[in-house]
Amino acid sequence: MLTFKSLELKDKDIINSYLREQNYRASDLCFANLYCWGEKFRTQFAITPDWLFIRFKDNNGRNSYLKPVGRGDLKEAIALIQEDHSSFNTPFQMRGLTKEMITEIESVVTGRFDYKLNRSVSDYIYTTEKLIHLTGKKLQSKRNHINRFKRENEWKYYSLTGNRLMVEECKKMLEQWMEVHKEEQDPSLVYDDHATTLMLNNFEYLDLKGGMICVDGEIAAFTIAEHLTDDTIVVHVEKAFTDIHGAYTIINQQFVEHEAAEYLYVNREEDMGMENLRQAKLSYQPDILLEKYNARFK
């Protein structure tokens, strides 16, 4: 029987000891996401010597699991979360499954699950080379935005990595950004603000990377990211003031150039089903759309 507990900061090393062994490139599988969004999803974890188990609530409050992460008997691991779920009155479900994960599940419990694509949580993944250089006709508009930004502004890029003073400045910018967006009827902004604040407050402890753009000495944009796999970094947060033309485009490009060039890929997470965000992420021509599926018993 598994014993689940809520995630705390002090659990980082033990959880990372399992997560560092996976190579799925899925944005769910990193400690900062699990911890900083834990309040919204009521995320909990349990461990055995071979497996890490993540349990959470979906947007409708239904009990859910990620695929167990580890190297033991996967059939036994799935049986353990099925047993744990028996105390809940909702259908058993695993969420956030990539095609690679589904293949592994089907190899040990063939034909027991139906898999449904959850497009809104599928991840957008790009090569770092693409995001740095923005070459080709399809990315011409991105280069135009950057060229206009550089032409119209006195600006400078600063790294947040190892720079506590700049991180504190980003907290002030976040407050201003939230004030600008306070009239939007988007309940997710409250959780987004909470998660971003947790990342900034615990930036060093969470081993995060980041960068910011200043225009005329004031912060115009910042971003926060985390190591995901040996070849992939995941961008958790990107904030910019839209009244500064090209601010989002320049922070995207400059962060990857200065902080992430050693990686092959950048995972820029999902679009949450928001059409404007979907079009923005598609406009960068993702190299991989990492589709994610929900699994329930047939």
Phi and psi in degrees as a GROMACS rama.xvg file:
@    title "Ramachandran Plot"
@    xaxis  label "Phi"
@    yaxis  label "Psi"
@TYPE xy
-88.2593  145.545  LEU-2
-115.269  112.761  THR-3
-95.5101  147.73  PHE-4
-141.803  155.966  LYS-5
-67.6775  148.473  SER-6
-71.9419  136.723  LEU-7
-126.26  161.768  GLU-8
-54.3787  -38.9525  LEU-9
-66.3704  -11.4802  LYS-10
-85.6922  -0.67703  ASP-11
-54.5167  -50.6692  LYS-12
-66.1956  -41.5013  ASP-13
-68.421  -39.8796  ILE-14
-69.0675  -41.6352  ILE-15
-64.4417  -27.1508  ASN-16
-62.9053  -26.7808  SER-17
-88.0524  -45.6448  TYR-18
-62.8858  -32.6875  LEU-19
-67.552  -13.4166  ARG-20
-88.8621  -8.32619  GLU-21
-98.5858  159.635  GLN-22
-138.464  37.1668  ASN-23
-79.2284  -19.456  TYR-24
64.9724  17.6051  ARG-25
-85.4427  133.497  ALA-26
-67.199  -17.7324  SER-27
-67.5812  -25.5354  ASP-28
-95.8626  56.5396  LEU-29
-145.742  148.804  CYS-30
-64.5159  -41.8018  PHE-31
-60.0467  -42.2061  ALA-32
-63.1461  -47.4852  ASN-33
-61.2411  -43.6202  LEU-34
-76.1796  -48.6026  TYR-35
-73.4346  -24.4507  CYS-36
-100.342  10.079  TRP-37
-62.5783  -32.6828  GLY-38
-67.1128  -42.6407  GLU-39
-63.8419  -45.103  LYS-40
-99.5455  2.67521  PHE-41
49.9201  50.7375  ARG-42
-73.3617  136.589  THR-43
-133.151  163.948  GLN-44
-139.818  158.461  PHE-45
-141.612  154.349  ALA-46
-134.922  152.955  ILE-47
-126.62  173.536  THR-48
-55.482  -28.5248  PRO-49
-102.822  -19.3526  ASP-50
-138.088  146.78  TRP-51
-108.575  130.316  LEU-52
-116.452  132.768  PHE-53
-117.677  124.356  ILE-54
-119.778  139.032  ARG-55
-156.974  174.94  PHE-56
-104.544  137.558  LYS-57
-79.0645  -176.054  ASP-58
-64.6171  -15.3255  ASN-59
-103.547  12.465  ASN-60
77.7669  13.3608  GLY-61
-88.3917  141.518  ARG-62
-62.6725  135.349  ASN-63
-144.664  160.215  SER-64
-135.001  147.374  TYR-65
-82.2227  162.127  LEU-66
-59.8077  134.082  LYS-67
-54.5137  142.042  PRO-68
-110.635  121.43  VAL-69
167.679  -163.172  GLY-70
-133.274  17.1023  ARG-71
-93.6785  -147.648  GLY-72
-81.3897  105.048  ASP-73
-64.9614  -36.4255  LEU-74
-60.1601  -42.5072  LYS-75
-66.4014  -39.0026  GLU-76
-63.9054  -41.9036  ALA-77
-65.3702  -38.2261  ILE-78
-61.7496  -35.9415  ALA-79
-65.6356  -41.7034  LEU-80
-75.0362  -28.3407  ILE-81
-63.1739  -43.1539  GLN-82
-63.6788  -43.0783  GLU-83
-61.2509  -38.7009  ASP-84
-70.6873  -15.031  HIS-85
-60.6061  -18.7382  SER-86
-86.8974  -2.29819  SER-87
-103.235  153.771  PHE-88
-105.056  25.4909  ASN-89
-115.397  160.318  THR-90
-60.2101  142.601  PRO-91
-65.32  134.107  PHE-92
-149.479  142.317  GLN-93
-109.767  139.816  MET-94
-126.154  161.85  ARG-95
71.6449  29.7151  GLY-96
-85.9481  125.645  LEU-97
-82.8058  168.274  THR-98
-61.5434  -35.1075  LYS-99
-63.2882  -42.3971  GLU-100
-64.0647  -41.0173  MET-101
-61.6881  -41.9626  ILE-102
-59.0659  -41.3137  THR-103
-67.1208  -41.4389  GLU-104
-64.0168  -45.4231  ILE-105
-64.7417  -24.0283  GLU-106
-71.6515  -17.5966  SER-107
-118.103  -24.1313  VAL-108
-134.349  69.7328  VAL-109
-64.9238  129.812  THR-110
73.7371  13.9188  GLY-111
-92.7824  -18.5364  ARG-112
-117.298  148.684  PHE-113
-96.8313  139.173  ASP-114
-117.037  127.998  TYR-115
-121.067  127.119  LYS-116
-63.3338  132.272  LEU-117
-113.053  85.3082  ASN-118
-60.5708  -32.7621  ARG-119
-69.0686  -18.1536  SER-120
-111.055  8.31219  VAL-121
-70.6022  142.228  SER-122
-92.4847  143.963  ASP-123
-99.2385  120.008  TYR-124
-123.121  134.335  ILE-125
-129.255  152.33  TYR-126
-73.1591  146.018  THR-127
-62.8614  -35.6236  THR-128
-58.5448  -42.0722  GLU-129
-63.9972  -45.9635  LYS-130
-71.943  -25.7053  LEU-131
-78.0008  -47.1562  ILE-132
-97.6282  -24.9051  HIS-133
50.21  45.4985  LEU-134
-82.544  159.334  THR-135
97.6471  159.265  GLY-136
-61.7768  -38.7224  LYS-137
-67.8914  -19.8129  LYS-138
-108.6  14.263  LEU-139
-57.8188  -39.7517  GLN-140
-64.7426  -32.8573  SER-141
-66.0522  -43.1622  LYS-142
-63.571  -37.0832  ARG-143
-63.5501  -42.7838  ASN-144
-60.9481  -42.7769  HIS-145
-67.1636  -43.5679  ILE-146
-62.2346  -40.439  ASN-147
-66.0325  -42.8754  ARG-148
-57.1406  -47.8169  PHE-149
-65.6981  -34.4573  LYS-150
-71.6945  -34.3168  ARG-151
-93.7831  -11.5125  GLU-152
-130.505  149.002  ASN-153
-90.0759  112.019  GLU-154
-137.755  163.539  TRP-155
-153.688  143.858  LYS-156
-96.3356  138.107  TYR-157
-127.862  138.801  TYR-158
-80.6454  138.793  SER-159
-89.9268  -16.6259  LEU-160
-65.6306  115.873  THR-161
73.2882  17.9966  GLY-162
-127.405  84.4684  ASN-163
-61.9916  -35.7934  ARG-164
-60.5883  -44.8251  LEU-165
-67.9425  -35.4564  MET-166
-61.0311  -42.293  VAL-167
-62.5681  -36.8941  GLU-168
-64.522  -34.1443  GLU-169
-66.3942  -30.4682  CYS-170
-63.4894  -37.9174  LYS-171
-67.8403  -40.8517  LYS-172
-64.1594  -37.6963  MET-173
-60.4072  -41.6907  LEU-174
-60.6723  -42.2957  GLU-175
-65.6073  -41.3291  GLN-176
-62.6713  -42.7913  TRP-177
-65.0167  -36.2398  MET-178
-63.5313  -40.9097  GLU-179
-62.2439  -35.1849  VAL-180
-100.848  10.4883  HIS-181
-65.3165  -23.6971  LYS-182
-80.4883  -12.0392  GLU-183
-70.5154  134.18  GLU-184
-88.5691  63.1946  GLN-185
-123.777  101.43  ASP-186
-63.5274  -21.3966  PRO-187
-68.866  -19.5152  SER-188
-62.4084  -33.116  LEU-189
-63.0591  -45.8843  VAL-190
-69.5576  -36.2209  TYR-191
-62.2224  -42.6366  ASP-192
-63.1042  -43.5007  ASP-193
-62.522  -46.0326  HIS-194
-65.3166  -42.6159  ALA-195
-64.8833  -40.3715  THR-196
-62.4386  -42.245  THR-197
-60.6204  -40.7118  LEU-198
-64.5755  -42.7373  MET-199
-69.1106  -40.2044  LEU-200
-65.2784  -29.4518  ASN-201
-120.767  32.5904  ASN-202
-55.978  -49.4392  PHE-203
-71.3554  -44.307  GLU-204
-61.9476  -35.1602  TYR-205
-82.3278  0.799054  LEU-206
57.7648  43.9988  ASP-207
-88.0719  160.073  LEU-208
-116.045  157.806  LYS-209
-168.598  169.038  GLY-210
-154.725  161.212  GLY-211
-144.662  156.547  MET-212
-114.277  129.205  ILE-213
-110.162  138.592  CYS-214
-120.608  122.255  VAL-215
52.1846  38.1895  ASP-216
81.976  0.472245  GLY-217
-115.189  144.551  GLU-218
-68.3263  127.893  ILE-219
-106.29  -23.4198  ALA-220
-164.798  151.326  ALA-221
-149.311  160.987  PHE-222
-142.242  152.8  THR-223
-131.949  136.186  ILE-224
-143.706  172.109  ALA-225
-147.439  145.557  GLU-226
-57.8407  132.353  HIS-227
-112.747  -57.3702  LEU-228
-135.565  -178.522  THR-229
-58.4025  -28.4533  ASP-230
-117.285  7.25266  ASP-231
-136.996  134.357  THR-232
-110.216  147.044  ILE-233
-115.805  130.097  VAL-234
-90.9908  117.315  VAL-235
-89.2513  -38.3552  HIS-236
-136.89  137.853  VAL-237
-144.669  115.328  GLU-238
-123.969  136.942  LYS-239
-153.62  155.815  ALA-240
-87.9128  118.978  PHE-241
-72.8969  -13.6152  THR-242
-75.4567  -7.46365  ASP-243
-101.064  105.389  ILE-244
-58.378  127.165  HIS-245
85.0942  4.99018  GLY-246
-62.4801  -42.65  ALA-247
-66.0203  -40.4202  TYR-248
-65.8884  -41.6697  THR-249
-72.3042  -37.0898  ILE-250
-68.5934  -37.0967  ILE-251
-58.3126  -51.4065  ASN-252
-68.7936  -45.3438  GLN-253
-68.5731  -38.1392  GLN-254
-61.67  -47.042  PHE-255
-64.2019  -41.4874  VAL-256
-61.4627  -42.4432  GLU-257
-91.0185  -29.6402  HIS-258
-117.411  -15.4788  GLU-259
-130.996  11.1325  ALA-260
-63.9596  -21.4587  ALA-261
-77.4744  -11.9913  GLU-262
-89.2021  157.323  TYR-263
-84.1407  -36.7777  LEU-264
-128.23  154.224  TYR-265
-121.396  119.684  VAL-266
-91.9366  117.816  ASN-267
-102.843  23.5146  ARG-268
62.4086  -165.081  GLU-269
-94.8321  179.644  GLU-270
-107.293  -1.5232  ASP-271
58.0379  20.4696  MET-272
76.6787  8.92551  GLY-273
-88.1985  119.51  MET-274
-61.4007  -40.0713  GLU-275
-65.7434  -38.2855  ASN-276
-70.1108  -37.7821  LEU-277
-61.0348  -46.4786  ARG-278
-65.8901  -36.7785  GLN-279
-63.4128  -41.6572  ALA-280
-75.5519  -35.2668  LYS-281
-67.1797  -29.5808  LEU-282
-65.3371  -18.9754  SER-283
-87.9186  5.0712  TYR-284
57.0014  70.7485  GLN-285
-57.2213  141.07  PRO-286
-79.709  -29.5239  ASP-287
-136.551  126.342  ILE-288
-100.611  101.918  LEU-289
-80.4806  93.5554  LEU-290
-68.6422  141.482  GLU-291
-123.945  143.944  LYS-292
-125.94  154.851  TYR-293
-102.118  140.633  ASN-294
-117.912  131.347  ALA-295
-134.346  158.592  ARG-296
-63.868  144.531  PHE-297
